[in-house]
Amino acid sequence: MTRRDVQIAVFAKPPVAGRAKTRLIPALGPEGAAQLHATLVARTLEMAVAAGIGPVTLWCADDTGHPLFDHLATRLGLERRQQHGSDLGERMFHAFEHHCPAGPLILIGTDCPALEGKTLAQAAQTLRTHDAVFVPAEDGGYVLTGFNRPERSAFQNVPWGGSEVMATTRRQLQRAAVRWAELDAHWDLDRPEDLPRFLALTHAKLPLTT
């Protein structure tokens, strides 16, 4: 890896029934929601590796040894690491602290099935001229963030999971004099009303198989 390679960190939870995609349980049931989550994790990791931007690391919440993580790490040649921190902001900042001494880092989750390799490439290019890059989510959060050097304040005092995540982050970045750019907003798959969009995008049918 060279200094200007852009690394990719993928944050993922294990697909445990009753704990994964809980807002989709009313529509899919605990097992169906977990199965959909497993599909999204695999889809995201495959996309990130295929993008060819730089090394991809799977940052696992809870269980780094879950069978799905074992399978994907072996098949795709991924390094795995454990997330650390009391909230999402601390966990993301920890990942940036770990990676950024070796170069820029793009961090994504697994909830945005519309995210493509060309967006990762655009984000990587943006980091050549900006301190940070974001892909906002239509619901007020964001689905991608990247930094050349992590700015702690961007991850502090943010109402994670709410509609003010991106707005709060913008204010924090402005106060810290961070030069950032935003790419086109994407939608993420969190609620039952998002399912038709996912099925239209992937031509999948429920129940899913992994």
Disulfide bonds with the S-S distance in Angstrom:
none
